[in-house]
Amino acid sequence: MSQHNSGGSGGKTTLEDAKDEFIAEREGNYAANLKYVLENWIDWTGDHIQTLDDVSKRTMRNYASHLKRRQKADAISASTARTYYNYVSALLNWGVEVGELAENSAEKRDAKKPLPKGDTSSSEQQFWQPEQRRALTEYVDERARAAIDADGSEAFEEVRNRALIYVLAYTGVRGSEVLADSRHDDRNGLRWNDVYLENSMIQVFGKSQDPNEEVGLTGQTIEPLRRLRTLVDPPSESWPVFPSRHPPSLYKAIDDAGYEKPDGDPWDYALEHDIEPPSMSTSGTRTLLKRLSKEAEVPGLDLEDGEYLTLHGARRGVGETLYKEHGAQRAQRTLRHADPKTTSEMYSHIEASELGEDNTGVFENE
């Protein structure tokens, strides 16, 4: 086993070395998922925790609280939070097996206590309902048309927002598959060279780690995407489909391209010099969804309390409609669940409701 004496308890195995050796003993997607989660966990621990022996019950309790906060912010689901925690626990368990640790601090009851409980029942999770989907898409439609009438080719943001909302609302794609995710270098947003409007599909970096996972585009999404492409007229097929106009991000892209900071609008400057802008991020899109949910007066939300249509709620909503109309197999294929059990658990509330209706007649004559 590798030894490293910098930081932490001298002579003990560093987190980096332990992570590398642990992952080397695993294969396939599991190893790739472990690498992603453990590298992010090590970044989270900071400089004061250098070795396996430095990881305490308090460390893991703080990590559980961190995951709980992310879950409450709708950055991850409760099940994902527990999966991330379990991956770290698996690393510490390996440390016990190879004699580096006396015990696994992640498995202490007090350490795990802040973790979000297993996902609430499917009926309590957010699903974009048809009337909510309709309210939001009609609103962004109206905004895009009005902006085009008033500003023509300058109506970029409204046209981009419409295309993005339609893709989220009708395809079942994960937000991190079409937007930039700061936690993962490979997730830098959907690019035009991965969009095939004539074939009604896009290719995304899927949860399976396949960089060319195919997602079907419904008819509702084609025209908003085509209008966006016409408006932007990207100089390169590698441009993001949903570019960000966030000034600091644009200035950084301009600087990275070797240009001086412009005096005028950085977006116009980037277009003029064919400088590739950054993609919109998942966090930026959550902020957009909060604003649009309120402006569109989306029904069924406590808007005064800050409730809004979430990124993952869009995906669940697509699956729910397909599950009701065409059954579990269509929903599973569209959402690209590797395990049919995942689809069944996500939409168990539909099955329960249908069973209740079917069983009603059995007791009517009692």
Stockholm file with secondary structure:
# STOCKHOLM 1.0

chainA/1-366         MSQHNSGGSGGKTTLEDAKDEFIAEREGNYAANLKYVLENWIDWTGDHIQTLDDVSKRTMRNYASHLKRRQKADAISASTARTYYNYVSALLNWGVEVGELAENSAEKRDAKKPLPKGDTSSSEQQFWQPEQRRALTEYVDERARAAIDADGSEAFEEVRNRALIYVLAYTGVRGSEVLADSRHDDRNGLRWNDVYLENSMIQVFGKSQDPNEEVGLTGQTIEPLRRLRTLVDPPSESWPVFPSRHPPSLYKAIDDAGYEKPDGDPWDYALEHDIEPPSMSTSGTRTLLKRLSKEAEVPGLDLEDGEYLTLHGARRGVGETLYKEHGAQRAQRTLRHADPKTTSEMYSHIEASELGEDNTGVFENE
#=GR chainA/1-366 SS CCCCCSSSSTTSCBHHHHHHHHHHTCCHHHHHHHHHHHHHHHHHHCTTCCBGGGCCHHHHHHHHHHHHHHHHTTSSCHHHHHHHHHHHHHHHHHHHHTTSCSSCGGGSHHHHTTSCCSCCCGGGSCCCCHHHHHHHHHHHHHHHHHHHHHHGGGCHHHHHHHHHHHHHHHHCCCHHHHSBCTTCTTCBCCBGGGEEGGGTEEEECCTTSCTTEEEECCHHHHHHHHHHHHHHCCSSTTSBSSBCCCHHHHHHHHHHTTCCCCSSCHHHHHHHTTCCCCBCBHHHHHHHHHHHHHHTTCTTSCGGGTCCCCHHHHHHHHHHHHHHHHCHHHHHHHHTCSSHHHHHHHTHHHHHHHHHHHHHGGGTTC
#=GC SS_cons         CCCCCSSSSTTSCBHHHHHHHHHHTCCHHHHHHHHHHHHHHHHHHCTTCCBGGGCCHHHHHHHHHHHHHHHHTTSSCHHHHHHHHHHHHHHHHHHHHTTSCSSCGGGSHHHHTTSCCSCCCGGGSCCCCHHHHHHHHHHHHHHHHHHHHHHGGGCHHHHHHHHHHHHHHHHCCCHHHHSBCTTCTTCBCCBGGGEEGGGTEEEECCTTSCTTEEEECCHHHHHHHHHHHHHHCCSSTTSBSSBCCCHHHHHHHHHHTTCCCCSSCHHHHHHHTTCCCCBCBHHHHHHHHHHHHHHTTCTTSCGGGTCCCCHHHHHHHHHHHHHHHHCHHHHHHHHTCSSHHHHHHHTHHHHHHHHHHHHHGGGTTC
//
